[in-house]
Amino acid sequence: MKLEFVSDETLMDLRTNYNAYKENYYNKDNQWFDDYFKESGRVIESKIEFDMPELNYNEDYAISDRENVKLIYNALKDLNVSQATQERLWSGLAHLQFRDFTYYRLKKELQNKNDKRINTAVFFKNGKKRSLFVHIIARLWWVGYMTYDESNRENPYWLTDFFCEKDFSARSVVFFASNLTSNPNITKGILRTLKRWQNSGISIKRDHFVQANKYLNVVGGAMILDMLSMEEVEGMVDSYLRKYYGVEVMEEGKGLKV
């Protein structure tokens, strides 16, 4: 099928007149949405072909978010970065082809009429970069894009599984909303370090992600981080975090010691 966008005028109307339309969100009124989007000029069919994935609707979001990152990214892997930053794409998907997923992922927010979260979930309300990791569908694609490791042929989603294993929503914003982690090499260098630490018996917490970002932000003032390879980033982050947390390197294969 072809990927569908909403027009700029439609996006502006939905955003601006949300208060007039919000009861239709609360009530999951498909008839109203279908009639609304049938009006001329509301929807733009792109030239991008994709296979509609069968998304995971597990009651435990920790499970479904992890699996849906892979499903969404696989389905839309042909998107380029420029296309994947467009609000009219992600808002369109949330209202059109992935509307059932929107109802599912915002079940509590719709029941509680949490207008603030509904808005940030289907529109860009937090600045462009942060919004990509707050929007309920955009964040799935972007986490997939930033964590997909094609160098691991057996399981290119091994870093995705690690990143998504807990605190998905909070981790996505904390880790990816900075300009620093716009470079997949930097992202994967950090994640490879933390995954290796986890494999050595260390419980990875949000602070590990925060400290890695802080360190590279400081280092970025003295060198061009985008020139570094994934392996170079991994080595630098590992060295810094060992000093910061007082972790010693054990013999190879025997893990880390605190």
KANORRA-V518210 format. One record per residue. N is the residue number from 0. OMEGA is omega in whole degrees, -180 to 180 (none if undefined). Layout:
n,omega
N,OMEGA
N,OMEGA
This chain:
n,omega
0,180
1,178
2,-177
3,173
4,164
5,179
6,178
7,-179
8,179
9,178
10,180
11,180
12,-180
13,-180
14,-174
15,-175
16,-179
17,-178
18,179
19,-176
20,-166
21,179
22,179
23,173
24,-179
25,-174
26,-177
27,-173
28,-178
29,-180
30,180
31,-180
32,-180
33,179
34,-179
35,-175
36,175
37,-180
38,-175
39,175
40,-178
41,-173
42,177
43,177
44,-179
45,176
46,-175
47,178
48,174
49,175
50,-179
51,-179
52,172
53,-174
54,-180
55,-179
56,179
57,179
58,177
59,-178
60,178
61,178
62,-174
63,180
64,180
65,-178
66,-177
67,172
68,-178
69,-177
70,180
71,-178
72,177
73,-177
74,-174
75,-176
76,-178
77,176
78,171
79,-174
80,180
81,178
82,-175
83,176
84,-173
85,179
86,-177
87,173
88,-173
89,176
90,177
91,179
92,-179
93,-178
94,-173
95,-171
96,179
97,-177
98,178
99,177
100,177
101,178
102,-179
103,-173
104,179
105,-175
106,-178
107,-179
108,178
109,178
110,-177
111,-180
112,-180
113,-172
114,-179
115,-179
116,177
117,-180
118,-179
119,-179
120,-176
121,176
122,175
123,-176
124,-172
125,-170
126,-169
127,-175
128,-179
129,-178
130,179
131,-178
132,174
133,177
134,-170
135,179
136,180
137,-177
138,178
139,179
140,-175
141,175
142,176
143,-179
144,-175
145,-176
146,-179
147,-175
148,-176
149,178
150,177
151,-174
152,-179
153,-180
154,-179
155,179
156,-178
157,177
158,175
159,179
160,179
161,-177
162,-173
163,-172
164,176
165,177
166,-174
167,-176
168,-178
169,180
170,-178
171,-179
172,-177
173,-172
174,-171
175,-175
176,178
177,178
178,-178
179,-174
180,173
181,-178
182,-178
183,178
184,178
185,179
186,-175
187,175
188,177
189,-177
190,178
191,177
192,-176
193,177
194,178
195,177
196,180
197,179
198,180
199,174
200,-180
201,178
202,-177
203,-179
204,-179
205,-177
206,178
207,178
208,-179
209,-178
210,177
211,178
212,-180
213,-179
214,-177
215,174
216,178
217,-180
218,-178
219,177
220,-177
221,-179
222,-180
223,-175
224,-178
225,179
226,-176
227,173
228,177
229,-180
230,178
231,177
232,-180
233,-179
234,-179
235,-179
236,179
237,-179
238,-179
239,-177
240,177
241,178
242,-176
243,-177
244,-179
245,-179
246,178
247,177
248,175
249,176
250,-177
251,178
252,-179
253,173
254,-176
255,180
256,179
257,none
